[in-house]
Amino acid sequence: MNDYFIIDTHPAYKNIAIAAGFSGHGFKFASAVGETLSELATTGKSALDLSAFKISRFQ
């Protein structure tokens, strides 16, 4: 599960959206990630289930 990307808001600053860990194959997901980041930045949530991509999974 830790091999997944990180797509989340910053734990302390909810107005900061984060996407990381895409390496060489992330370009395939650019449109979906961009849409998701725009949702997070404007509304603070996404229409998609992002539970697998949370920063908190490393704690």
KOLGU-4560 file (N, C-alpha, C; in nm, 3 decimals, padded with zeros to 5 digits):
<recs>
<n_xx: 00.081 n_yy: -00.119 n_zz: 00.000 ca_xx: 00.000 ca_yy: 00.000 ca_zz: 00.000 c_xx: 00.086 c_yy: 00.126 c_zz: 00.000 mol: A seq: 1 type: MET>
<n_xx: 00.204 n_yy: 00.121 n_zz: 00.053 ca_xx: 00.290 ca_yy: 00.239 ca_zz: 00.058 c_xx: 00.350 c_yy: 00.273 c_zz: -00.078 mol: A seq: 2 type: ASN>
<n_xx: 00.324 n_yy: 00.191 n_zz: -00.178 ca_xx: 00.375 ca_yy: 00.219 ca_zz: -00.311 c_xx: 00.289 c_yy: 00.319 c_zz: -00.387 mol: A seq: 3 type: ASP>
<n_xx: 00.172 n_yy: 00.350 n_zz: -00.333 ca_xx: 00.082 ca_yy: 00.442 ca_zz: -00.400 c_xx: 00.133 c_yy: 00.586 c_zz: -00.391 mol: A seq: 4 type: TYR>
<n_xx: 00.081 n_yy: 00.668 n_zz: -00.476 ca_xx: 00.111 ca_yy: 00.811 ca_zz: -00.474 c_xx: 00.060 c_yy: 00.874 c_zz: -00.345 mol: A seq: 5 type: PHE>
<n_xx: 00.103 n_yy: 00.996 n_zz: -00.320 ca_xx: 00.044 ca_yy: 01.077 ca_zz: -00.213 c_xx: -00.040 c_yy: 01.183 c_zz: -00.282 mol: A seq: 6 type: ILE>
<n_xx: -00.168 n_yy: 01.185 n_zz: -00.249 ca_xx: -00.260 ca_yy: 01.289 ca_zz: -00.295 c_xx: -00.344 c_yy: 01.326 c_zz: -00.175 mol: A seq: 7 type: ILE>
<n_xx: -00.319 n_yy: 01.443 n_zz: -00.119 ca_xx: -00.381 ca_yy: 01.479 ca_zz: 00.007 c_xx: -00.365 c_yy: 01.628 c_zz: 00.031 mol: A seq: 8 type: ASP>
<n_xx: -00.425 n_yy: 01.675 n_zz: 00.137 ca_xx: -00.398 ca_yy: 01.812 ca_zz: 00.182 c_xx: -00.294 c_yy: 01.804 c_zz: 00.293 mol: A seq: 9 type: THR>
<n_xx: -00.222 n_yy: 01.912 n_zz: 00.312 ca_xx: -00.120 ca_yy: 01.919 ca_zz: 00.416 c_xx: -00.188 c_yy: 01.900 c_zz: 00.552 mol: A seq: 10 type: HIS>
<n_xx: -00.129 n_yy: 01.820 n_zz: 00.642 ca_xx: -00.192 ca_yy: 01.794 ca_zz: 00.771 c_xx: -00.218 c_yy: 01.920 c_zz: 00.855 mol: A seq: 11 type: PRO>
<n_xx: -00.129 n_yy: 02.017 n_zz: 00.848 ca_xx: -00.144 ca_yy: 02.137 ca_zz: 00.931 c_xx: -00.207 c_yy: 02.254 c_zz: 00.855 mol: A seq: 12 type: ALA>
<n_xx: -00.196 n_yy: 02.252 n_zz: 00.723 ca_xx: -00.246 ca_yy: 02.363 ca_zz: 00.641 c_xx: -00.338 c_yy: 02.308 c_zz: 00.534 mol: A seq: 13 type: TYR>
<n_xx: -00.466 n_yy: 02.304 n_zz: 00.563 ca_xx: -00.564 ca_yy: 02.241 ca_zz: 00.473 c_xx: -00.580 c_yy: 02.315 c_zz: 00.340 mol: A seq: 14 type: LYS>
<n_xx: -00.525 n_yy: 02.435 n_zz: 00.328 ca_xx: -00.534 ca_yy: 02.507 ca_zz: 00.201 c_xx: -00.420 c_yy: 02.469 c_zz: 00.106 mol: A seq: 15 type: ASN>
<n_xx: -00.335 n_yy: 02.375 n_zz: 00.146 ca_xx: -00.226 ca_yy: 02.329 ca_zz: 00.060 c_xx: -00.255 c_yy: 02.186 c_zz: 00.016 mol: A seq: 16 type: ILE>
<n_xx: -00.265 n_yy: 02.166 n_zz: -00.114 ca_xx: -00.287 ca_yy: 02.032 ca_zz: -00.170 c_xx: -00.153 c_yy: 01.976 c_zz: -00.215 mol: A seq: 17 type: ALA>
<n_xx: -00.131 n_yy: 01.847 n_zz: -00.190 ca_xx: -00.003 ca_yy: 01.783 ca_zz: -00.219 c_xx: -00.025 c_yy: 01.662 c_zz: -00.309 mol: A seq: 18 type: ILE>
<n_xx: 00.060 n_yy: 01.650 n_zz: -00.409 ca_xx: 00.066 ca_yy: 01.530 ca_zz: -00.493 c_xx: 00.212 c_yy: 01.496 c_zz: -00.512 mol: A seq: 19 type: ALA>
<n_xx: 00.252 n_yy: 01.373 n_zz: -00.479 ca_xx: 00.393 ca_yy: 01.335 ca_zz: -00.486 c_xx: 00.406 c_yy: 01.186 c_zz: -00.512 mol: A seq: 20 type: ALA>
<n_xx: 00.528 n_yy: 01.146 n_zz: -00.550 ca_xx: 00.561 ca_yy: 01.006 ca_zz: -00.566 c_xx: 00.524 c_yy: 00.946 c_zz: -00.700 mol: A seq: 21 type: GLY>
<n_xx: 00.526 n_yy: 01.027 n_zz: -00.805 ca_xx: 00.480 ca_yy: 00.979 ca_zz: -00.935 c_xx: 00.590 c_yy: 00.917 c_zz: -01.019 mol: A seq: 22 type: PHE>
<n_xx: 00.714 n_yy: 00.945 n_zz: -00.987 ca_xx: 00.827 ca_yy: 00.886 ca_zz: -01.057 c_xx: 00.809 c_yy: 00.897 c_zz: -01.209 mol: A seq: 23 type: SER>
<n_xx: 00.843 n_yy: 00.793 n_zz: -01.282 ca_xx: 00.838 ca_yy: 00.799 ca_zz: -01.428 c_xx: 00.703 c_yy: 00.766 c_zz: -01.488 mol: A seq: 24 type: GLY>
<n_xx: 00.614 n_yy: 00.704 n_zz: -01.413 ca_xx: 00.486 ca_yy: 00.664 ca_zz: -01.473 c_xx: 00.370 c_yy: 00.755 c_zz: -01.434 mol: A seq: 25 type: HIS>
<n_xx: 00.395 n_yy: 00.858 n_zz: -01.361 ca_xx: 00.290 ca_yy: 00.947 ca_zz: -01.318 c_xx: 00.223 c_yy: 01.028 c_zz: -01.427 mol: A seq: 26 type: GLY>
<n_xx: 00.294 n_yy: 01.049 n_zz: -01.538 ca_xx: 00.237 ca_yy: 01.129 ca_zz: -01.647 c_xx: 00.108 c_yy: 01.069 c_zz: -01.699 mol: A seq: 27 type: PHE>
<n_xx: 00.089 n_yy: 00.941 n_zz: -01.686 ca_xx: -00.032 ca_yy: 00.875 ca_zz: -01.733 c_xx: -00.156 c_yy: 00.917 c_zz: -01.654 mol: A seq: 28 type: LYS>
<n_xx: -00.131 n_yy: 00.966 n_zz: -01.534 ca_xx: -00.240 ca_yy: 01.002 ca_zz: -01.445 c_xx: -00.256 c_yy: 01.153 c_zz: -01.431 mol: A seq: 29 type: PHE>
<n_xx: -00.186 n_yy: 01.229 n_zz: -01.511 ca_xx: -00.181 ca_yy: 01.376 ca_zz: -01.495 c_xx: -00.319 c_yy: 01.440 c_zz: -01.498 mol: A seq: 30 type: ALA>
<n_xx: -00.405 n_yy: 01.401 n_zz: -01.588 ca_xx: -00.536 ca_yy: 01.467 ca_zz: -01.596 c_xx: -00.622 c_yy: 01.435 c_zz: -01.473 mol: A seq: 31 type: SER>
<n_xx: -00.620 n_yy: 01.311 n_zz: -01.427 ca_xx: -00.699 ca_yy: 01.274 ca_zz: -01.309 c_xx: -00.642 c_yy: 01.339 c_zz: -01.183 mol: A seq: 32 type: ALA>
<n_xx: -00.510 n_yy: 01.341 n_zz: -01.171 ca_xx: -00.447 ca_yy: 01.404 ca_zz: -01.054 c_xx: -00.473 c_yy: 01.554 c_zz: -01.055 mol: A seq: 33 type: VAL>
<n_xx: -00.464 n_yy: 01.616 n_zz: -01.170 ca_xx: -00.491 ca_yy: 01.760 ca_zz: -01.180 c_xx: -00.633 c_yy: 01.794 c_zz: -01.140 mol: A seq: 34 type: GLY>
<n_xx: -00.727 n_yy: 01.716 n_zz: -01.185 ca_xx: -00.867 ca_yy: 01.739 ca_zz: -01.147 c_xx: -00.886 c_yy: 01.720 c_zz: -00.997 mol: A seq: 35 type: GLU>
<n_xx: -00.826 n_yy: 01.616 n_zz: -00.942 ca_xx: -00.837 ca_yy: 01.589 ca_zz: -00.799 c_xx: -00.774 c_yy: 01.701 c_zz: -00.717 mol: A seq: 36 type: THR>
<n_xx: -00.656 n_yy: 01.749 n_zz: -00.758 ca_xx: -00.590 ca_yy: 01.858 ca_zz: -00.686 c_xx: -00.673 c_yy: 01.986 c_zz: -00.693 mol: A seq: 37 type: LEU>
<n_xx: -00.736 n_yy: 02.011 n_zz: -00.806 ca_xx: -00.820 ca_yy: 02.131 ca_zz: -00.815 c_xx: -00.939 c_yy: 02.120 c_zz: -00.723 mol: A seq: 38 type: SER>
<n_xx: -00.998 n_yy: 02.001 n_zz: -00.708 ca_xx: -01.107 ca_yy: 01.981 ca_zz: -00.613 c_xx: -01.059 c_yy: 02.003 c_zz: -00.470 mol: A seq: 39 type: GLU>
<n_xx: -00.943 n_yy: 01.947 n_zz: -00.436 ca_xx: -00.890 ca_yy: 01.963 ca_zz: -00.301 c_xx: -00.859 c_yy: 02.109 c_zz: -00.271 mol: A seq: 40 type: LEU>
<n_xx: -00.805 n_yy: 02.180 n_zz: -00.369 ca_xx: -00.768 ca_yy: 02.320 ca_zz: -00.347 c_xx: -00.890 c_yy: 02.411 c_zz: -00.335 mol: A seq: 41 type: ALA>
<n_xx: -00.996 n_yy: 02.380 n_zz: -00.406 ca_xx: -01.112 ca_yy: 02.469 ca_zz: -00.406 c_xx: -01.218 c_yy: 02.432 c_zz: -00.303 mol: A seq: 42 type: THR>
<n_xx: -01.236 n_yy: 02.301 n_zz: -00.277 ca_xx: -01.342 ca_yy: 02.259 ca_zz: -00.184 c_xx: -01.290 c_yy: 02.186 c_zz: -00.060 mol: A seq: 43 type: THR>
<n_xx: -01.164 n_yy: 02.142 n_zz: -00.063 ca_xx: -01.107 ca_yy: 02.068 ca_zz: 00.050 c_xx: -01.138 c_yy: 01.921 c_zz: 00.049 mol: A seq: 44 type: GLY>
<n_xx: -01.209 n_yy: 01.874 n_zz: -00.054 ca_xx: -01.240 ca_yy: 01.731 ca_zz: -00.066 c_xx: -01.246 c_yy: 01.694 c_zz: -00.213 mol: A seq: 45 type: LYS>
<n_xx: -01.250 n_yy: 01.565 n_zz: -00.239 ca_xx: -01.255 ca_yy: 01.515 ca_zz: -00.376 c_xx: -01.377 c_yy: 01.424 c_zz: -00.393 mol: A seq: 46 type: SER>
<n_xx: -01.424 n_yy: 01.414 n_zz: -00.514 ca_xx: -01.534 ca_yy: 01.322 ca_zz: -00.545 c_xx: -01.485 c_yy: 01.177 c_zz: -00.540 mol: A seq: 47 type: ALA>
<n_xx: -01.354 n_yy: 01.158 n_zz: -00.546 ca_xx: -01.295 ca_yy: 01.024 ca_zz: -00.544 c_xx: -01.258 c_yy: 00.983 c_zz: -00.401 mol: A seq: 48 type: LEU>
<n_xx: -01.252 n_yy: 00.854 n_zz: -00.377 ca_xx: -01.204 ca_yy: 00.802 ca_zz: -00.248 c_xx: -01.052 c_yy: 00.806 c_zz: -00.249 mol: A seq: 49 type: ASP>
<n_xx: -00.993 n_yy: 00.895 n_zz: -00.172 ca_xx: -00.847 ca_yy: 00.912 ca_zz: -00.169 c_xx: -00.784 c_yy: 00.848 c_zz: -00.046 mol: A seq: 50 type: LEU>
<n_xx: -00.855 n_yy: 00.761 n_zz: 00.023 ca_xx: -00.803 ca_yy: 00.703 ca_zz: 00.147 c_xx: -00.671 c_yy: 00.627 c_zz: 00.126 mol: A seq: 51 type: SER>
<n_xx: -00.652 n_yy: 00.565 n_zz: 00.014 ca_xx: -00.527 ca_yy: 00.492 ca_zz: -00.013 c_xx: -00.410 c_yy: 00.585 c_zz: -00.040 mol: A seq: 52 type: ALA>
<n_xx: -00.437 n_yy: 00.712 n_zz: -00.063 ca_xx: -00.333 ca_yy: 00.807 ca_zz: -00.100 c_xx: -00.300 c_yy: 00.908 c_zz: 00.011 mol: A seq: 53 type: PHE>
<n_xx: -00.354 n_yy: 00.889 n_zz: 00.130 ca_xx: -00.337 ca_yy: 00.984 ca_zz: 00.241 c_xx: -00.193 c_yy: 00.987 c_zz: 00.291 mol: A seq: 54 type: LYS>
<n_xx: -00.149 n_yy: 01.104 n_zz: 00.334 ca_xx: -00.018 ca_yy: 01.118 ca_zz: 00.396 c_xx: -00.012 c_yy: 01.041 c_zz: 00.527 mol: A seq: 55 type: ILE>
<n_xx: -00.121 n_yy: 01.038 n_zz: 00.599 ca_xx: -00.125 ca_yy: 00.976 ca_zz: 00.732 c_xx: -00.099 c_yy: 00.826 c_zz: 00.730 mol: A seq: 56 type: SER>
<n_xx: -00.101 n_yy: 00.762 n_zz: 00.616 ca_xx: -00.077 ca_yy: 00.617 ca_zz: 00.612 c_xx: 00.066 c_yy: 00.581 c_zz: 00.654 mol: A seq: 57 type: ARG>
<n_xx: 00.157 n_yy: 00.679 n_zz: 00.658 ca_xx: 00.294 ca_yy: 00.653 ca_zz: 00.698 c_xx: 00.315 c_yy: 00.666 c_zz: 00.848 mol: A seq: 58 type: PHE>
<n_xx: 00.215 n_yy: 00.709 n_zz: 00.921 ca_xx: 00.229 ca_yy: 00.728 ca_zz: 01.066 c_xx: 00.202 c_yy: 00.601 c_zz: 01.142 mol: A seq: 59 type: GLN>
</recs>
